[in-house]
Amino acid sequence: MKTSLADCRILSHAERRATGGLGRPARFPAFHRPSCAALACAVLLAAGSFPVLADPIIVNGDFESGAMAPWSNGMSPASPAPVAAAARSGQYGLEVTGLGPPALISQEIQARLTAGPVYRFSAWIKLLEVSSSPGLPPIYIPHLSIYLGTDFFSPAVIAHAINAVGQGWQKLEVSRSFTSTELQGTVRLEVGGLAKFQMDDVAGGTAPLTGYEAWVQANFTPAEQGLGLAHPAADPDGCGVANLLRYGLGLSSRNPELSMLPRLTPSSANPAKSAFEFHLPAPPPTDVAYFFGVSNDLQAWNEAALAGLNPEFDQTYTTGPLTNRRLIRVVAPDPAPGQTRLFMTLVVRQTAGSP
């Protein structure tokens, strides 16, 4: 499955200061522990796929019929049409040429769903022109969504596109299970927004959730996912720790254990120096990678993969309060000549092989 890949880091810093007269050594402070993490996250797109049911949930999702049916056009003043120029694959894709009111291209899917399984839906869109109006409601921003009933303003779950022209084809995905009560009413899959856009290769299916997606499903309700609270870069309770860090560091999804965040501590081999100490779950998730980075200015970073480090302490615990956790301590290098500060970071990065 194509997924949003995130790169999140947690920062600590030490400042090198002279401690006395000429010839006296300079040293790092013995201990510095941030009470709330400083985070930097960037979101990228990467490719993948997921199984589609033999009996398609989405009918004419590739528009190779050359017609709209059974898709309906909710609000767009222009008539969307399958055209060759809008094809991402095959011969046809759908092109929406009107910029307002928002296009809401949807089809009813409840007859092809059953209660219980988690369904995953995806659509590829390419933005040609977007509205510059500020403060647009969510359904006006290009999106893929699932609606229950007929309330166009209250999606059960929604995924927004990068709202900018020139991004090329973007794949949007949403996941949701349904109750038997919900399936007695209308369930619609919708692609839309206040934009001129092309869409193609709309699909739906079921597949076991793994990795970060399984963690999301276990910790966030469909409504919370619809609000974007499960995004890898989101901070659902405002404590300063992004979801991807919570997942990658094995922390709670709500009120994560700040005592388990990376910190600076005196080196056990040389207390005059600082060490960067962090915990990882044991075993760690298979869909993330860890990197240790250093910088003198927060601009240029030198990163090393976890496997390439030479820590002064590295132990996995099987009993006690740190059961199934790995504690790693890396001695902080000296700042570059002429520099007084050194920043260290632990980066948790989703891998290209993520589901």
SVG drawing of the C-alpha trace seen along z (x, -y; Angstrom):
<svg xmlns="http://www.w3.org/2000/svg" viewBox="-31 -34 78 46">
<polyline fill="none" stroke="black" stroke-width="0.4" points="0.0,0.0 1.2,-3.5 1.6,-5.3 2.7,-8.7 6.3,-8.4 7.4,-10.6 10.7,-11.6 10.5,-12.8 13.3,-13.7 13.8,-14.5 16.5,-17.0 18.7,-17.6 21.6,-20.0 24.7,-20.6 26.7,-23.8 30.5,-23.7 31.7,-26.4 35.2,-27.3 35.3,-26.6 38.3,-28.5 41.5,-30.2 44.0,-29.6 44.6,-25.9 41.6,-24.8 39.5,-22.3 36.0,-23.0 33.3,-20.5 29.7,-19.8 27.2,-20.3 26.8,-17.1 23.1,-16.7 20.4,-18.2 17.0,-16.7 14.3,-18.5 10.9,-18.2 9.2,-18.3 10.7,-17.2 11.5,-19.6 10.3,-18.0 10.8,-18.5 8.8,-16.4 8.6,-16.3 6.1,-14.2 6.9,-12.5 5.1,-10.1 6.2,-6.6 4.8,-3.8 3.2,-0.5 0.0,1.5 -2.6,3.5 -4.8,6.4 -8.1,5.5 -11.1,7.8 -12.1,10.0 -15.6,8.5 -14.6,4.8 -15.8,2.5 -15.2,-0.5 -16.8,-0.1 -15.2,-1.8 -12.4,-3.1 -10.1,-3.3 -12.6,-4.9 -11.6,-2.5 -15.3,-2.3 -14.9,-5.8 -18.0,-6.9 -18.7,-8.3 -21.2,-5.7 -21.7,-4.7 -19.9,-7.8 -22.1,-10.9 -21.2,-14.5 -22.3,-16.3 -21.7,-20.0 -19.3,-20.8 -20.8,-23.2 -18.6,-21.6 -19.3,-18.0 -16.4,-15.8 -15.5,-13.4 -13.1,-10.5 -10.4,-11.7 -7.1,-10.3 -5.2,-13.3 -6.3,-12.5 -5.0,-8.9 -2.5,-7.8 -2.6,-4.3 -4.6,-2.7 -6.4,-4.9 -8.7,-7.1 -8.8,-9.1 -11.5,-11.5 -10.9,-15.3 -12.8,-17.9 -12.5,-21.3 -14.7,-23.5 -13.1,-25.5 -16.3,-26.2 -18.4,-25.2 -16.4,-22.2 -16.5,-19.0 -17.8,-16.0 -17.3,-12.9 -18.7,-9.9 -20.3,-6.5 -22.3,-4.4 -20.5,-1.3 -22.6,0.1 -23.9,3.0 -20.4,4.4 -19.3,4.1 -19.7,6.4 -19.6,5.5 -16.3,6.1 -13.3,6.1 -11.1,3.0 -11.4,1.7 -8.8,-0.4 -9.5,-2.8 -7.2,-4.8 -7.4,-7.3 -4.7,-9.0 -5.3,-12.7 -3.3,-15.4 -4.1,-19.0 -4.3,-21.4 -5.6,-24.5 -6.6,-25.1 -8.6,-27.9 -6.6,-30.6 -9.4,-31.4 -8.2,-31.2 -10.0,-29.3 -11.6,-26.7 -13.7,-24.0 -12.3,-20.4 -14.5,-19.3 -13.2,-22.2 -9.6,-21.0 -8.9,-18.2 -9.5,-15.0 -10.6,-11.3 -13.3,-10.5 -15.9,-8.1 -19.3,-9.5 -22.1,-7.8 -25.5,-9.1 -26.0,-12.3 -24.2,-14.9 -21.6,-16.3 -19.9,-18.3 -19.3,-15.4 -17.1,-12.7 -16.5,-9.5 -12.9,-9.6 -11.0,-11.9 -7.5,-12.2 -6.3,-15.5 -4.0,-16.0 -1.1,-18.4 -3.1,-21.4 -0.6,-22.7 -0.3,-22.5 2.8,-20.8 3.0,-18.0 2.2,-15.4 0.1,-12.4 -0.7,-12.0 -2.1,-8.9 -4.7,-9.4 -5.8,-6.6 -8.4,-6.1 -9.2,-3.1 -12.4,-2.2 -14.5,0.7 -18.3,0.6 -21.0,1.8 -24.1,3.6 -26.2,0.5 -24.0,-1.8 -24.4,0.5 -28.1,0.3 -27.8,-3.3 -25.8,-5.0 -22.0,-4.7 -20.2,-6.8 -16.6,-7.0 -15.9,-10.6 -13.1,-12.4 -13.5,-16.1 -12.4,-19.6 -12.5,-23.2 -10.0,-22.6 -9.5,-21.5 -8.0,-18.1 -7.6,-14.7 -8.3,-11.4 -7.7,-7.8 -7.1,-4.3 -9.6,-4.5 -9.6,-1.2 -10.8,0.5 -10.0,3.8 -9.2,5.5 -5.8,6.6 -4.3,7.3 -3.0,4.1 0.6,4.2 3.2,1.8 2.2,-1.8 -1.2,-1.2 -2.0,1.5 -0.9,-0.8 -3.2,-3.5 -6.1,-1.2 -5.5,0.0 -5.2,-3.5 -7.4,-5.9 -11.1,-5.8 -12.3,-6.4 -13.4,-9.9 -9.9,-10.7 -8.4,-9.4 -10.7,-11.5 -9.5,-14.6 -5.9,-13.8 -4.9,-12.9 -3.4,-9.6 -1.0,-11.2 2.7,-10.3 3.5,-13.9 0.5,-14.7 0.7,-15.3 -2.8,-14.2 -2.6,-15.4 -0.3,-18.4 2.6,-17.2 5.2,-17.8 5.8,-14.1 4.7,-13.2 2.9,-9.9 5.8,-8.4 8.1,-9.0 5.5,-7.4 5.3,-4.4 9.0,-4.1 10.0,-4.5 7.4,-2.2 5.5,-4.9 1.9,-5.2 -0.3,-6.8 -1.7,-9.2 0.3,-10.9 3.6,-9.2 6.1,-8.4 8.5,-11.5 11.0,-9.6 11.6,-7.3 12.5,-10.2 16.1,-10.6 18.2,-12.7 21.7,-13.9 23.4,-12.3 27.0,-12.1 29.1,-9.5 29.8,-6.5 33.3,-6.2 34.2,-9.9 31.8,-12.0 33.3,-15.2 31.6,-14.4 28.0,-14.1 26.3,-11.1 23.0,-10.8 20.8,-8.2 17.7,-6.7 15.4,-3.7 14.0,-1.6 11.4,1.2 12.8,4.7 12.2,5.9 11.7,2.6 9.1,2.0 10.2,3.4 8.8,0.4 11.0,-2.3 14.7,-3.0 16.7,-4.9 19.4,-7.5 21.7,-9.4 22.6,-12.9 24.7,-15.7 24.8,-19.4 26.5,-22.6 23.8,-24.9 20.5,-22.9 21.0,-23.3 23.6,-20.8 23.2,-17.3 25.6,-14.4 23.6,-11.2 24.6,-7.6 22.4,-4.6 21.8,-2.8 23.8,0.2 26.8,-2.0 27.1,-3.5 29.7,-2.5 27.8,-3.1 29.4,-3.0 26.4,-1.2 23.9,1.1 21.7,3.5 18.4,5.2 16.4,6.0 14.2,9.0 13.1,8.3 12.4,5.3 10.9,1.9 12.7,1.9 11.5,5.3 11.5,5.6 13.4,2.4 16.8,1.6 18.9,-1.1 21.6,-2.8 24.1,-5.5 26.3,-7.2 29.1,-9.5 28.6,-13.0 31.4,-14.1 33.1,-17.4 31.8,-20.4 33.6,-21.6 36.6,-23.9 35.3,-27.4 31.8,-26.1 30.3,-26.3 27.2,-24.3 26.4,-20.8 22.9,-19.5 22.1,-15.8 19.0,-14.1 17.4,-10.8 15.5,-10.4 12.7,-7.9 12.0,-7.5 9.4,-5.3 11.1,-3.1 10.2,-2.7 9.2,0.8 6.4,-0.3 3.0,1.2"/>
</svg>
